[in-house]
Amino acid sequence: MAIEASSPAPLAFVDLQAQYASYKDEIDAAIHRVLDHGKFIMGPEVGELESALADFSGAKHVVGCSSGTDALLMILMAEGIGAGDAVFVPSFTFTATAEVLLLLGAQPVFVDVDPDDFNLCLEDLERRIDAVKASGVYTPRGILAVDLFGLPVDYAGLQALADMHGLKVWGDAAQSFGGSIGDRKVGALARATATSFFPAKPFGCYGDGGAVFTDDDVMADVMRSIRAHGKGGDKYDIIRVGLNARLDTIQAAILLAKLPHFAGEVDRREAVAQKYDALLSGKVRTPVRRQGRSSAWAQYTIKVPADRRDAISAALKQSGVPSAVYYPLPMHLQTAYRAMGDGKGSLPVSEALSGEVLSLPMHPFLTDDQIAQVAEALIGAV
Ligand SMILES: *Cc1c(COP(=O)(O)O)cnc(C)c1O
């Protein structure tokens, strides 16, 4: 039997093993410190991580919690969002953005997105705010913006529009922690910002985790209470309805060990994106850049003709290159949410994008050879 030339290691979409191998000693030591002290719930690492993340982001308060979804939920609970309230959200997003509104009995109002950067379209947002106000059924309360694929939304433009209509702005930064606008980092761009530490996000732990960033002292206090069943000064003094939404000590320890490497990882993601751009521009529609805004590159997402996408992703797979579709169906067409909107045709950009987007392998441990391999396979496939 002939021995074949060794083929390159299979490409990972997100390579968590490579990341662990790089920081193994620090991560193992951090986990073992927790095993030794035994304070598994709200141990000292949780507070240490919160202060380290406040320093990193420039936000005054960071409240760690059990997931990005709970971070969103805690923001809305702290703001008193509930029945009769309308909150504006993009339709082209992950389920959690809208899910938390339904859990509170509030009404998500789906808004279309920009066809180039995939984030909220301010013109469509304004139209929908006017429509909700004109119909008078719901009270418009705020805008839950999503920094899709890692690129911060135009928070200044959003805030100006929100101020005109007396609305609040909150950020779903599950994908964008590590990004920035000018010299302000994600976490310091909105009244309150939620992020996720899901393993595959730019700053991930090894299980579920999340955090809220805010400068507001009262909101921070309320969210610290909400994450622990609505406790007051004492654990058994319950002053509001809350959640069990604490961040695990072991996860906090892992994040603390990873934090010193994070800025370097974000830089490498940017370098990977630039290499993809150089190899792919003119061949497929590569992600757009926005002046002054830097992405955390949770995903590197291209657009291809909708009728060719399945064939392209199958051809990539044949060449050993994984790809993914985020998201194949916009929120307003999902079974659980359909009744809340105006159905097919009502958010044309979100609907078109869900047919065209394709995300390529993106993580800080991609080698230049692997990037070239992805580009070559893609160019052969389109
Ligand atoms: C991942 C994600 C969430 C939810 O985060 P979890 O930690 O998985 O709960 C929310 N919004 C967006 C945009 C996400 O990508």
The ligand as a MOL file (V3000), in Angstrom:
LIG
                    3D

  0  0  0     0  0            999 V3000
M  V30 BEGIN CTAB
M  V30 COUNTS 15 15 0 0 0
M  V30 BEGIN ATOM
M  V30 1 C -24.1910 34.2520 21.2560 0
M  V30 2 C -25.1490 35.3620 21.1830 0
M  V30 3 C -26.0490 35.6380 22.2290 0
M  V30 4 C -26.2460 34.7330 23.4030 0
M  V30 5 O -25.1140 34.4180 24.1270 0
M  V30 6 P -25.1210 33.0990 25.0530 0
M  V30 7 O -23.9230 33.2940 25.9250 0
M  V30 8 O -24.9880 31.9420 24.1360 0
M  V30 9 O -26.3730 33.0870 25.8160 0
M  V30 10 C -26.8460 36.7510 22.1190 0
M  V30 11 N -26.7990 37.5530 21.0420 0
M  V30 12 C -25.9690 37.3220 20.0080 0
M  V30 13 C -25.9430 38.2770 18.8680 0
M  V30 14 C -25.1260 36.2050 20.0350 0
M  V30 15 O -24.3090 35.9770 19.0060 0
M  V30 END ATOM
M  V30 BEGIN BOND
M  V30 1 1 1 2
M  V30 2 1 2 3
M  V30 3 2 2 14
M  V30 4 1 3 4
M  V30 5 2 3 10
M  V30 6 1 4 5
M  V30 7 1 5 6
M  V30 8 2 6 7
M  V30 9 1 6 8
M  V30 10 1 6 9
M  V30 11 1 10 11
M  V30 12 2 11 12
M  V30 13 1 12 13
M  V30 14 1 12 14
M  V30 15 1 14 15
M  V30 END BOND
M  V30 END CTAB
M  END
